[in-house]
Amino acid sequence: MKTLDYIALTITIIGAVNWGLIGFFDWNLVATLFGSMSLFSRIIYALVGLCGIYLLTLYMKLGAIDEA
């Protein structure tokens, strides 16, 4: 499970960096590399979203550690 946590965190960080590039420079790295809303770009966006949702469970894990 720890490996999955690291993979999800890495993908989410990549998504956050992409959002930072969009916000600061109006430049979408995913669209530049894979095309604007191509099938592959949509898969990447979906993976980032799923990883973000998965990482919400990290709050529950951290809460359980704090209570112990």
Sequence and secondary structure as in RCSB ss.txt:
>XXXX:A:sequence
MKTLDYIALTITIIGAVNWGLIGFFDWNLVATLFGSMSLFSRIIYALVGLCGIYLLTLYMKLGAIDEA
>XXXX:A:secstr
 HHHHHHHHHHHHHHHHHHHHHHHHS  HHHHHH TT HHHHHHHHHHHHHHHHHTHHHHHHHHHHH 
